[in-house]
């Protein structure tokens, strides 16, 4: 039995060595990034900085990066595409870029996640980054607070002036002198 086991083990070992060049390590890519401010309002300009980090053991060739904003719809658009220009990302290396875009001020702006999809020759990786957009109602209320205070001040001043005029009219009408014409007509 030992004599039959040794040739079988040797043939299995030779077969395993013959197939070993086809065994590759898994490609691994991570996406990291941040925005330049914590919160935005409609019409603000956003700078998104992100980098792709190759934490695998083999080179990756970057083909394309797609950025999808929270207000994306197929009709209105709302995404950007960056060609990778076949950039090689070495193991423990990275590829960095910054993208600048404007938050729409036509009512489509809403907070949510920015989706980044990176295509390489061996893997596709997706990451999400938070984008906080303030609601328009809250912005307008606090932006024009000085105008509101000025209008209330004018309202109080006009109310006081009208109150003084009405009080003076009542005071003068209660203490009015007798009309001399009625007394003369009786004589």
C-alpha positions, 0 to 999 in steps of 0.5 A, a space after each residue: 500500500 505504501 508503494 502505491 501511495 508515494 506515486 499518487 502523492 508525487 503526481 498530486 504534488 506535480 499537478 499542484 505545482 503545474 497549476 500554481 502560476 494560475 493562482 493569484 492573490 485577490 485584488 483589493 482596493 479601498 476608497 477614502 475621502 472627505 469634503 472640505 466643509 461639514 455642511 453646505 447650503 444650495 449654491 455652495 461649492 464643494 471640494 471632494 478629495 478622495 484617494 484609492 488605496 491598493 491594499 492587495 498584493 498585485 498592481 491594479 490598472 485604474 480604468 474609470 472613476 464615477 462620482 454620483 451625487 445625492 441629487 442624481 436622476 437619469 433625467 437631470 444628471 448629477 454625476 461625474 466621470 473621471 478617466 483613469 488614463 490607465 494609471 497603475 496603482 502599485 501594492 500599498 500605493 494610492 491614486 489621489 484626486 480632488 473634484 469641485 462641484 456646486 450644490 444645485 440651488 433649483 430645489 434639487 439639492 438634498 443631503 445624502 451620500 456621494 457614491 464613488 465607484 472605481 473600476 480597475 482591471 481586476 476589481 470594482 469598488 464602491 464607497 459612500 461619503 456623506 454630504 450634508 445640505 441645509 434645508 432652504 427654509 432654515 437658511 432663509 429664516 436666519 439669513 434675513 433675521 436683521 430685516 425682521 428685527 428692523 420691521 418689528 422695530 418700525 411696527 412698535 414705533 408706529 404703534 406708539 405714535 398712533 397711541 399718543 395721537 389717539 390719547 391726545 384726541 380723546 383728551 382734547 375732545 373731553 375738555 373742549 370749551 363751550 361753543 359760543 355760537 350756540 349761546 349767542 343764538 339763544 339771545 
